[in-house]
Amino acid sequence: MNYLWMLVIHMNKNIFQQQLFLGFVNKVTTGSVTVHVPSSKYLSKFYYYGEEFHGGLINSFVVIEGENIGFIGRVISAELPEKERLDLSTEALKEKDFHPLLKVEILSIFDYFDVSFRKSISDYPNVGAKVFIARKDIIDRYIKQLEIKDSHLKTSNFAHLLNNKKITVDFSLQTLFSRHAAIVGTTGNGKSYTTSKLIENLLANNQKVILIDATGEYRELAESYDTMVQIINLGTAHHIDYRKLTIDDLFYLVKPSMNSQAPKLREAIKSLKLLEYAADELAVYIEECPNGYKILRKKGKNKEPFLSILHSNIDEVSADDLNFDIRGLAIQVENECIQEGSNDKFGKTDERSLGFCTTMITRINLLLTENNFNCIFNFNRKNTTVDAYELLENFVNKNNKKLFYMNLSNLPFSFDIREVVANSIGKKMLHFARQGKFKKYPVVMVIDEAHQFLNKTVSNDFESFKLEAFDHIAKEGRKYGLFLCITTQRPRDIPSGTLSQVGTFIVHRLINQKDKEIILNALPTSNKDIINYLSELGQGEVIISSTDIKIPLLLKVNEPIISPDSVTPVFREYVEENQHIELENDERLLKI
């Protein structure tokens, strides 16, 4: 017993050293205390055993001595007493001594025996308790115990405390991603660097990552992983086979009106799918088109044989895929615009119905004949590029690649192509997840510039179609092992249903008040003053908050090994190309 107490005394001497004394507790409230500093000299910077100390700095850590337990806290404000403020002047600062007051947020209590930290709402320091500047070793120890659930898979050299470069901060991958993550902040403040750093750490831990890059800024990062990466350049070297899209995807692209156009489009799809499965039986209905594809013409022909064949193949034609020759879709829609007819025969052309479908037929023709769209979806079946979804399936089912990089920067903005493609990828991944493919080895799906893809609707003049794949992943993905990491400049543009499922926020500088309010409501802390830092954060500086981290932390994220191509171009004096070369040569000569 005496030995244990000797250990406690020795521990107390290390933690509560007189040279690190800062002041006394003079007021205790729920969650915080006020510290009276006997002299402003205690706030000066000094060195002790080679370690730098500076008492009273905002966000610096302090320890408070208790009878049986200690307390660790964080300075959240500093001021002079009212009567001393009146005497404040340049001369007074030189001649007089002041007695500052510090407000300290109580973060945790710790046991003297093993210095293990835990949160408590019933234990507080006594008035008169001594307060000391916290040493690096105890801050390190506290930071390492901040995570509620620890895991052996952790980041490496991820960040350091904003006010102490020597204290590195790393987190387990479980803490960061198991409840989805969001990296937010205004442009030019380091979101891309943070994203690259996280991807770098995921791959270093042999985890699978899917990166959807809206602008191509992560291309160099992806290429650096050589054999570990599958690079997809959609619209140039790769395409998505339209047959692997869903009927909903086609509706998003074509945008039919629900009452008049959508039923005819569905009938046309069924007819073309039936042609794919029962061509021999449908010989009397088949019509060859000049470009080599076939369609079905039902006008004036017998109903019964056709309906019988349709019934026999109902499962295939009702499937949610586009397994048919899409080149005949526009003409097939026209052929579906027929009257009811008699009991045994289809009727003649319904001019009124055809008139309603004219705008949709025009959109279909434009979609199928535009070369840009053929490069993306291979509608004409002549594209010699590689099918991206086939590579995605290989990535999911095999273990030889760790990063699936999908560059969407070459996609056009017309027809809502970008939104539809990203949504399709999300649906495809959720389909794999529901099959249980990520239960044993989870996958993190990183969506760059997420405001371009989430909370989006595509619409015609009458109806809107909501793209909800990522919202479904946010709500369902966790139980299947599919996790989202979204980056955005505009948190207010992310659906509330998606944000409500995000457990980890890495917040860079934010200015917009609505964005700040969203983040404020997401911070699980009694100290809401931390929101005041959001407008003042510098490049690479973040507030990280998580349901699995006991308190939010102010950090500086370390630079990644491969920096993304996100540097803002610098304005400079314009020179002609040959002058530019001469100036570069002159600079090299001067260096020599």
ABEGO torsion letter per residue (X at the ends): XAAAAAAAAAAAAAABBAAABAEBBABBBBGBBBBBBABAAAABBBBBGGBBBBBGBBGBBBBBBBAABBBBBBBABBBBBAAAAAABBAAAAAABBBBBBBBBBBABBBBAAAGBBBBBAABBBBBGBBBBBBBAAAAAAAAAAABABBBABBBBGABBBAABAABBBBBBAAAAAAAEBBBBEBBGAGAAAAAAAAAAAAAAAGBBBBBBBAAGAAAAAAAAAEAABBBBBBGBABBBBAAABBAAAAAAAAGBBAAAAAAAAAAAAAAAAAAAAAAAAAAAABBBBAAGBBBBBABGBBAAAAAAAAAAAAAAAABBBABBBAAAAAAAAAAABBBAEBAABBBBBBAAAAAAAAAAAAAAAAAAABAAAAAAAGAAGABABBBAAAAAAAAAABAABABBBBBAAABBABGGAAAAAAAAAAAAAAAAAAAGAAAABBBBBBBBGAAAABGBBBBBAABBBBBAAAAAAAAAAAAAGBBBBBBBABAAABBAAAAAABABBBBBBBABAAAAAAAAAABBBABAAAAAAAAABBBGBBBBBBAABABBBBBBBBBBABBBBABBBBBBBBBBAAAAAAAAAAAAAAAX
